[in-house]
Amino acid sequence: MKENREMPSSEEDRSQFVKNSVLYKEFLAERAEILKHKWIESEKAGKDIGFEKALLDWIVKHRSSWREKRMREAKTEVK
């Protein structure tokens, strides 16, 4: 049987592999934006609006432009 050399073997190695992945880093960046949006909107409302409401509001109002900006920034970093 051929061994898959791309996937780490130990649980710790797999965890580190995930943490270093682009997908995980994008998830963390998006989560940070949602939490920032939650804080701003909660301040405006004078109470905690909750993560789910902030998430849905951020997706509707900001996600597409945020992603476009991230893609533009990534392209300029590569050059």
C-alpha positions as CSV (number, residue, x, y, z in Angstrom):
1,M,0.0,0.0,0.0
2,K,1.3,3.4,-0.9
3,E,1.8,5.8,2.0
4,N,0.3,9.3,1.7
5,R,3.3,11.6,2.3
6,E,1.3,14.9,2.4
7,M,-0.7,14.2,5.5
8,P,1.2,14.3,8.9
9,S,1.3,11.0,10.9
10,S,0.8,12.0,14.5
11,E,-2.2,13.9,16.0
12,E,0.1,16.8,17.1
13,D,1.5,17.0,13.5
14,R,-2.0,17.0,12.0
15,S,-3.1,19.7,14.4
16,Q,-0.1,21.8,13.5
17,F,-0.8,21.1,9.8
18,V,-4.3,22.4,10.2
19,K,-3.2,25.5,12.1
20,N,-0.8,26.4,9.3
21,S,-3.3,25.8,6.5
22,V,-4.5,28.8,4.5
23,L,-8.1,27.7,5.0
24,Y,-7.7,27.8,8.8
25,K,-6.0,31.2,8.7
26,E,-8.8,32.5,6.6
27,F,-11.4,31.1,9.0
28,L,-9.6,32.9,11.9
29,A,-9.4,36.2,10.0
30,E,-13.1,36.0,9.1
31,R,-14.0,35.1,12.7
32,A,-12.1,38.1,14.0
33,E,-14.0,40.3,11.6
34,I,-17.3,38.9,12.8
35,L,-16.4,39.4,16.5
36,K,-15.4,43.0,15.7
37,H,-18.7,43.5,14.0
38,K,-20.5,41.9,17.0
39,W,-18.7,44.4,19.3
40,I,-19.6,47.4,17.2
41,E,-23.2,46.5,16.7
42,S,-23.6,45.5,20.4
43,E,-22.3,49.0,21.4
44,K,-24.8,50.6,19.0
45,A,-27.6,48.5,20.4
46,G,-26.5,49.0,24.0
47,K,-26.6,45.3,24.6
48,D,-24.9,42.1,23.4
49,I,-26.5,41.2,20.1
50,G,-25.1,37.6,20.2
51,F,-22.8,35.9,17.8
52,E,-25.4,34.4,15.5
53,K,-27.1,37.8,14.8
54,A,-23.7,39.4,14.3
55,L,-22.6,36.6,12.0
56,L,-25.8,36.8,9.8
57,D,-25.6,40.6,9.7
58,W,-21.9,40.6,8.8
59,I,-22.5,38.0,6.0
60,V,-25.3,40.0,4.5
61,K,-23.6,43.4,4.8
62,H,-19.8,42.9,4.7
63,R,-18.6,39.4,3.7
64,S,-18.4,39.8,-0.1
65,S,-16.5,43.1,0.1
66,W,-14.2,41.8,2.8
67,R,-13.3,38.7,0.7
68,E,-12.7,40.9,-2.4
69,K,-10.4,43.1,-0.3
70,R,-8.5,40.0,1.1
71,M,-8.0,38.6,-2.4
72,R,-6.7,42.0,-3.7
73,E,-4.3,42.2,-0.8
74,A,-3.1,38.6,-1.3
75,K,-2.4,39.3,-5.0
76,T,-0.3,42.4,-4.1
77,E,1.7,40.4,-1.5
78,V,2.6,37.7,-4.0
79,K,4.0,40.2,-6.5
